[in-house]
Amino acid sequence: MTISFDNALGLHPQALALRERRGEVLASNLANSETPEYKARDLDFSSVLRKEMNVGNKGLNRTHNAHFQTSNTLLGGEVKYRIPNQASLDGNTVEAHIEQTKHAENSVQYQASLTFLNGKFSGLMTAIRGE
Amino acid sequence: MSTFSVFGIAGSGMNAQSLRLNLVASNIANANSVSSSVEEVYKSRQPVFAAELNKLNDKSKTGSGVRIKGIVESDAPTIMEYNPNHPMANKDGYIFKPNVDTIEEMANMMSASRSYQNNVEVFNTSKQQILQTLRMGQ
């Protein structure tokens, strides 16, 4: 019997990857906080998660071998533009304080995903040792 | 590799902001550099930033760093002052002072240093995250 890491680890690896990708988007917002005409962007995590939960991880049924495998990763999250509270004259919609809070939020959530994953791994290790 | 592109993004932000700080330093240092003609007088220099558009339009890449598009000299009029006793005065007795607004430059400096700090913060947080991820399962 083999251990399927996909089943054992659940949604967390994808969540971690999404957090990482969101961190990248937020980093580019902060890097471009002074760039004229730059529009702040973000990933909508909750809508992606809802989509995943409703459709279920199964996705579309494959009734033939030639059918393409539908991807069930969270990485297909859409990048959306943020609506600024106070737009600036140069067309830049980055608000540094909002980006900072989002970045803090994202890094805590990244930590959480990482902790869950570590928990899963230590559970697996306990199962393997059988002590 | 995608994992490390956040370092490139934060790095490009730091690079851009440090160039801006350099220009502010140059502007403030030359704020009183008097000259005897409009052509020779120092003009305030400002950076022009742009997002890395090729990456912005590519859907597979989420982050985009900052590109320094160029440095422009300010078009604001230089200050012409009648001062015939000044050693740099031209034959009509005028000297020319740079169009540097020191108050604006001070504000610019603060903004640049705060933005730099933001980028450093992003860099540090990402580094911590990746180091922790490398230790995953131990």
Interface residues (C-beta under 8 A of the other chain):
Chain A: L16 E20 R21 G23 E24 V25 L26 A27 S28 L30 A31 N32 S33 E34 T35 P36 Y38 R41 L43 V79 A96 E99 Q100 H103 S107 Y110 Q111 L114 L117 N118 F121 S122
Chain B: S2 T3 S5 V6 I9 A10 S12 G13 A16 Q17 R20 V48 F49 A50 A51 K59 T62 G63 S64 G65 V66 S111 A112 R114 S115 N118 N119 E121 V122 T125 S126 Q129 Q132 T133 M136 G137
